[in-house]
Amino acid sequence: MRNGLIALVVVLTACASASPPPGGPEDKAPPLLLRVTPDTQAVNVHDQNVSFFFDETINDRGGADQEVDNFFLVSPSDGKARVYWHRNRIDVRPRNGFRPNTAYTVTLLPGLADLRTNRMKTGGSVVFSTGPTIPRERIVGVAFDWVAERTAPRAYMEAITPDSIVYLAQADSLGKFTIGPLAPGTYLVRAILDANNNRALDRNELFDTVRVTVPHVGPVELLAAARDTLAATIGSVDVLDSTRIRLTFTRLLDPAQPLNVAAFRLLAADSTPVSIVAALSPRLERLADSVAAKAKTDSARRADSVAGKAPLPIAAAPPAQASRGGVAPPPPPAKPSVPPPFTTITLTLGQALAPSKPFRVSATGIRALNGKTEPSSRPFSTPKPPPPPKDTVAAKPAVKDSAAARPATPPVTPPVTPPTAPVKPPSVRR
């Protein structure tokens, strides 16, 4: 009996080892949205929830930024929506239920994940009405990070009526948004770069508001930036060179204001004024540098032409991006239609500043982004002059070229030739 049991265990073990590993191949596909009820564009809806059905179980065990509640917007909103998880189905409804004769948009945002944390790259939405009609009006536009001069993906959007009804949306990956459906009227539209994803405007978050009357023709532009109620004052001074200094202000400055040299004053320690010939924003400074660089290149070309040298080659424009499979390349990213606010102003001086000397610069009437002005001043000192360059080659001792320095050469004695004996004439025998 015992031997039979051992044999059975061996057979079962052999069979188990021959089977494929449990679970099959690894699932790398994100959840797929199968359907939504009620249907989009439905009217006279009396459902208690909007239900999203998926092809697999949705993960509801993530961290704070992965909570299922964070991936749904109900517009118009009466507070945080109620979201109920049922494995592969999620039910959504307004906090206090659907109001009668109201058009709703319920949006599923990108990012919802399955149990293997495969995230959806796209979302979806459903538009319906608890009454007999759905308004046709909408507000469309683009949200920008104004200072960075780029679009603001996933910006949190609000459109608020005079009686405080709040319609919600989220910008897409290109910063484009659509809020609605909306009834005709006036709305305060706000874009928030929601850094902590709490769907509220917090301190130091970038935002912008604009009032829009619906129906509205054309896209709306929201320029998000840091905004507060304080005036801008000089925070620091940097000496760029002997004839240029850069002022950094404590708040963003209004880009629409003209910069006049009369708004600035520079004094030496003995109260002697230093003339200022230009005040440039970063944008104008870049433009001036570009013009100077072009003038330098043109001057070099003229000099080469006079000298008979071959002119420097002109840099060719970069080739257009080739299309793939006959599909045109995507258009360049959108830019704000107005120059961005800034915090620095560069002053060009009419005379060189002496090194290692104290100065004081002041500014009057410089307008912050919020429109406020306040006089301010800041002392600074010019840097010490650079030390003279050191000769890194060690000096060699001088070689004296004199007779005393050269070793004495013994006198050359000419060879002495011994005297020769006189030759006697041969004797003649007589």
NORRAUR-V393660 format. One line per field, one symbol per residue. phi: phi as a letter, one per 30 degrees, with the letter a starting at -180 (. if undefined). psi: psi as a letter, one per 20 degrees, with the letter a starting at -180 (. if undefined). burial: # if it has 16 or more other ideal C-beta (glycine too) atoms within 10 Angstrom, else .. Layout:
phi = ???
psi = ???
burial = ???
//
This chain:
phi = .dddddddddddddddddddddjidddcdddcddabbdddidbhdbddbccccbdadcdccddedceeedcbbcbdcbkddcbbcbicbbcbadecidddhbcbbcccddjdbcdcidcddbbaabcabdcdbbecdbcclbcbddddhbdcdiddcbbcdecidccbabdddcidbbcldbdelcbccbcbdddchchadcdiddaabacbccdbcidccccdadbbccdcbdcabcddadbbbbcccdbdcdddddccdddbbbbddciddcdccabbdedddddddddddddddddddddddddidddddddddddddddciicdddddddbddbeddbbbbccccdaddddhbdbbcbbbidcdddjdbadabadabddddddddcddddddddcdcbddddddcdddcddcdddcdddddddcdc
psi = gghhggggggghggghhiqqqqiaqpojprqpogrpprqqjqrlpjqhqpppprirpqpkkaahijqhhijppppqqkapqpppplejppppqrgkrpqqlppqpppoqqipqahjkpqpirbrrpprqiairoqiqqpqappqoggilrrnqkqpqqoprhkkppqqrpqaijjqqppaqqqqapqoppppnnhjkjlqorpjqprqqqppppqpprqqppnprppajqrprphrppogaijpqpppqirqqoiiqqophiiqppqrhjjpqpqpiqoprhghghgghggghghgghghggghghijqpqqqppqqqqqpqqpkjpqqqqqqqqqiqqqrriqppppqiqqpqqkqqrpqqppjpprhjiqqpqqrpqrqqrqqqqqpqoipppqqqppnrhhhqqppqqopqpppqqqqppqqqqpp.
burial = .............................##.#..###......#...####.#.#.###.....#.#.########...###.#...######...#....############...#.#..#.######...#...##.#######...##.#######....########..########....#.######..........####...#.#.#...########...####..#.#....####.#.#####.#.#...##.##......#.#..####.##................................................#.#...##########...#.....#.#.#..####...##.#.#.#.#................................................
//
